C-alpha cells in the first residue's frame, strides 16, 4: 500500500469517526485515544501513562489505515487489540529502539491530540521570548508532525524545558534512547526548516544534540 493510499484511507476513516470535525473532532479523538490507552493499564507488565497514550496513538493510526478495519463493527475494539499487540511487541523488544506503524500520524490532520486536554507535554519554555513566537510556532509545528512518536515526544519535552533526567524519569526510557531520539529528531527538523535558515547561521547538527 502506497503512502498516498494509506493517508487517504486514514483520512476517510478519521472523517467517518468525526475526528476531523472542526467543532468537536479533537475532543472525539481524545476520548477515543483515552479509551484505547486505558485498556493497556490492565496488562500484566507496567507501562507508563505517557507510553500508553503513545502506543494508543500509533495503534489508532495503524487501525484507521488497515484494510481490515470495518467502521460498522466496533472500530474501538479493533484499535484496542492493535494497541495490546503493539504493547506486547514493545515489551518483548525491551530497551531496543523500535519504530512501529507504517502510516504517518499527521495524516489525521488533528493538531495537539497527543493525549487528554491538559496533558499535552508541549508547553511554553522559560527560554522563549514573545518576539520569537512566530518562529517557535513554525518549529513546534514541524516537531508535532514528526513521524516518529519517540522523536516527537523527546523534542516536545526538551522544548518545554525538561532535562534528560526528567525525561528519563517520566518516560522510563534510557538516556541513550533519549539521546538517539533527540539527535534523529533534530536532524529531521533541520531538514524540514532548511529553507527558513540562512546557511551562515546553520549550526552543525552535532552541536544541537543536547545532553548525552
N, C-alpha and C positions, 0 to 999 in steps of 0.2 A: 504494500500500500504506500503510495507516494505521500509526501508531507502535505501537499495541497489537498489531496483527497481526505487525509486524516483530519486536517484542520476543518474541512468542510463538514465532515461527519460530527466533529466535536461541536462546532458552532450550531449545527442543526439540532443536535440533542440538547445543548445548553438552552437554545431558544425554546424548545418544546417544554423543558422543565422550568422555564421562567427565569433562568439565571441572567439573561440579557435584558430583562425588562428594566427600562431606565428609572422606574418608580421604586420597585422593591426587589429587583434582581439580586442585588448584593446581599440583602437580608435572607433571601431564599437560599442562595448559595451557602452562606454562613451556617444556616440551620441544617442544611443537608450535610455539609462538611463536619459539623459538630456531631451529628448522629453517627457518621462513619468513624470519626475519631473515638467516640465513646465506646464503641464495640471493642476497640483494641485494649481497653483497660481491663477486660476480663481474661486476657491471655495469661498463661502461667509464668511468663517472663516479664520483667519490668520494662516499660517503655515510657520515657519522659513525656510530659504533656506536649511540649513543642514537637517532638518527633512523631507523636500520634497525629497531630494536625498536618505535619509534613507528609506523612505516609497517606493520610486521608486525601490530601490534595492530589498526590500522584495517582492514587487509585481512581479518583473521580475522573481525572483527565484520561487515563487509560480506559476506564469503563465507557466513557462517552464516545471514545474513538473506536471502540470494539464493534465488529460486525455482529457479535453475538448478543449485544445489548438489545433487549426488547423493551422499549419505553412503556409499553402497555402492561408489562409483567414485572413489577417491583424493581425498578432501576436502583433503588436504595439498597436492597438486599444484594443485588449484583455487585455494587461498589463495595459493600461491606466484605463480601467474600474476597474480592480483589485485594482489599486492604489487608485482610488477615493473611493471605498468601504472601503479600509483599513483606509484611512484618516478620513472618517466619523466615523468609529468604534473607532479610537483613540480619536477623538473629543468627542464622547459620553462617553468614559471612563475618560476623562479629565486628572487628575493628577495621576491616578492609573497606576501602572506598568503593562504593558501588553506585552507578548511575542507572536507576531503574525507570522505565517508562519510555515509550517510543514517540510520544507526542509532545510538542511544545505547549506548556501550560498557558502561554499567552494567547493561545487560540481561543480561550474562553472570553477574552476581551473584558474581563471583570477586574478592575483595579482594586488593590488593597483588600484582598479576600484571603489573606493568609491565616485565617482563624476568626474567632469571635470578635465582635466590636469591642475595642478597648484592650485587646491582647496583641495587636499588631506590634512587632518589635521595632518598627521603623519610627523613631521619634526624633525630635529636634536635638541635634548635638550642641553642647555648650559652645563649641568652637565655631559655630556658624554665625555669620552676621546677616542682618536683614538685607543689606545691599547685594548679597550674593544669592538671594532667594531664587532668582531665575535660573542661575547656573546649577544650584543644588536640585531644583525641580527636574532639570534635564538629567542630571546624574542619577537621582533617585528613580526616575522613570526607566532608565537603562538597567539599573540594578534590579528593579522589580520585574523586568522582562527576561532576566537571565534564565536559560533553560534548565540549569542545574539548581535544584532546590537548596542544596548544601552551600553552593557558592553564593546564592542569593541571600540565604539566612546569615551567613558569616559577614558579608559586606553590609547588610542592613544593621546588624548588631554593632559592627565596628563604627559605622557612620553615626550610630546613636550614642557613641561614646564608650561602649563596653570594651574592656581589655581581654586578652586571651584567657586569663584566669577565670574571669566572669563567664565568658562564653563556654569554656570547658565545663565549669560547674553546672551551668543551666542546661546545657545540651547533652552532657555525658559523653562528648566526643574527645578524642585525644588531641593534644596540642599540634601534633603533626598533621592530623586530619584537618584541623582548623587552618593551619598554615597553607596546606595544599589547596584547600577550598578558596582561601583568600587570594593566593597567588594566581590561580587559574581565573578566578573571578575578575581580578584587576586587569588581567590581560584581555579578557572578553570586553570589559567596559572600555578600555583604551581603544580597542578595535572599533567599537560602536561610536565612540566620540572623536575618532581621528580627524574628521572634517571640521570639528569645532576647536581643535587645539593647534596653536601655532607651533610649527616644528622646532623653533628655537626654544620654546618653553616646555617641551615634552621631556619629562624626566625619564630616566631608564626604568624599565619595569622592575628590575631587581631592587631599586631603591624604594618602590612602592609596596614591597612585600610585607611590611609590618613586622610584628614580633615573630620570633621563631623559638 
